[in-house]
């Protein structure tokens, strides 16, 4: 008969209160899902802009004005903008976490990335939703066909 002696254990306690959400896991999932959606959005964008109609020869202010006067294309472009910027920002955050050596430089770089992504998202969204397809005083040959010129 053998006897084993077990050492007394202290109860496990967490040193700090942490969030129950695994942000790294959700960031990883976001990168995969947004990458697939971005492929569809980008190739759809390129197909419509470069292959349909006259192709690249049709790209001018009137073409862009015609696209951005449609709510469908506004949502398409804003979705592409948001997904691409957040996807790129998350990728840059991962690079900073992997290669920045000090805690302070990591924090500064991640704040700079966040500020850049938020500023570009706000400015890009404003451009899409405040775009005037029929600017006053524009020559008739440069504006979309649905614009009334004086």
C-alpha positions in Angstrom: 0.0 0.0 0.0 1.4 3.4 -1.0 0.4 6.6 0.4 0.6 10.0 -1.3 1.0 13.2 0.4 -0.5 16.2 -1.3 0.8 19.7 -0.7 -1.9 22.1 0.5 -3.1 24.4 -2.3 -4.0 28.0 -2.0 -7.3 28.9 -3.7 -7.0 30.4 -7.2 -7.8 34.1 -7.3 -7.5 36.4 -10.3 -5.2 39.3 -9.9 -7.3 41.7 -11.9 -10.8 42.0 -13.3 -10.6 41.2 -17.0 -13.2 41.4 -19.7 -14.8 38.1 -20.6 -14.7 39.1 -24.3 -11.8 37.7 -26.3 -10.9 40.8 -28.4 -8.0 39.0 -30.2 -10.3 36.2 -31.3 -13.0 38.6 -32.6 -10.3 40.7 -34.4 -9.1 37.5 -36.1 -12.6 36.6 -37.1 -13.3 40.1 -38.4 -10.1 40.0 -40.6 -11.3 36.8 -42.3 -14.9 37.9 -42.8 -14.1 41.4 -43.9 -11.5 40.1 -46.3 -14.0 37.9 -48.1 -16.6 40.7 -48.2 -14.0 43.2 -49.4 -13.0 40.9 -52.3 -16.6 40.9 -53.5 -17.0 44.7 -53.0 -13.7 45.6 -54.6 -14.1 43.3 -57.7 -17.7 44.5 -58.1 -16.4 48.1 -57.9 -13.7 47.4 -60.5 -16.1 45.6 -62.8 -18.7 48.3 -62.8 -16.1 51.1 -63.2 -13.8 49.5 -65.8 -15.7 46.9 -67.7 -19.4 48.0 -68.0 -20.3 50.4 -70.7 -17.4 52.3 -72.3 -15.0 51.0 -69.7 -12.2 53.3 -68.4 -13.0 55.9 -71.1 -16.3 56.7 -69.3 -14.7 57.6 -66.0 -15.3 61.3 -65.4 -17.2 63.5 -63.0 -20.5 62.7 -64.6 -19.9 59.0 -64.1 -19.0 59.4 -60.5 -21.9 61.8 -59.9 -24.3 59.3 -61.5 -23.0 56.5 -59.3 -23.1 58.6 -56.1 -26.6 59.8 -56.7 -27.8 56.2 -56.2 -28.4 55.1 -52.6 -27.2 51.6 -53.6 -23.8 52.8 -54.7 -23.5 55.1 -51.8 -24.0 52.2 -49.3 -21.7 50.0 -51.5 -18.9 52.6 -51.4 -19.3 53.5 -47.7 -19.3 49.8 -46.8 -16.2 49.3 -48.8 -14.5 52.3 -47.2 -15.4 51.3 -43.6 -14.5 47.6 -44.0 -11.2 48.4 -45.8 -10.1 51.1 -43.2 -11.0 49.0 -40.2 -9.4 45.9 -41.8 -6.2 47.9 -42.5 -6.2 49.5 -39.0 -6.6 46.1 -37.3 -3.7 44.7 -39.4 -1.5 47.7 -38.4 -2.5 47.2 -34.8 -1.4 43.5 -35.0 2.0 44.6 -36.6 2.5 47.2 -33.8 1.7 44.5 -31.1 4.2 42.1 -32.8 7.1 44.5 -33.4 7.0 47.5 -31.1 9.3 46.8 -28.2 8.3 49.2 -25.5 4.8 49.6 -24.0 4.9 53.4 -24.5 5.7 53.2 -28.2 3.0 50.5 -28.7 0.5 52.8 -27.0 1.5 55.8 -29.1 1.4 53.9 -32.3 -2.0 52.3 -31.6 -3.5 55.7 -30.7 -2.1 57.1 -34.0 -3.6 54.3 -36.0 -7.0 54.7 -34.2 -7.0 58.5 -34.8 -6.1 58.0 -38.5 -8.7 55.3 -39.1 -11.5 57.3 -37.4 -10.5 60.5 -39.2 -10.5 58.8 -42.6 -13.8 57.0 -42.0 -15.5 60.3 -40.9 -14.1 62.3 -43.9 -14.8 59.5 -46.4 -18.3 59.1 -45.2 -19.0 62.8 -45.3 -17.7 62.9 -48.9 -20.0 60.1 -50.0 -23.1 61.4 -48.3 -22.6 65.2 -48.9 -21.5 64.8 -52.6 -23.4 67.1 -54.9 -23.9 65.4 -58.3 -25.1 68.6 -59.9 -22.8 71.5 -58.7 -24.0 75.0 -59.5 -22.2 76.6 -62.4 -20.6 73.5 -63.8 -20.3 73.1 -67.6 -23.1 71.0 -69.1 -20.7 68.5 -70.7 -19.1 67.6 -67.4 -22.2 67.0 -65.2 -24.5 63.9 -65.2 -27.2 63.8 -67.8 -30.0 64.1 -65.1 -28.7 67.5 -63.9 -30.5 70.6 -65.1 -28.1 73.3 -66.4 -29.0 76.9 -66.9 
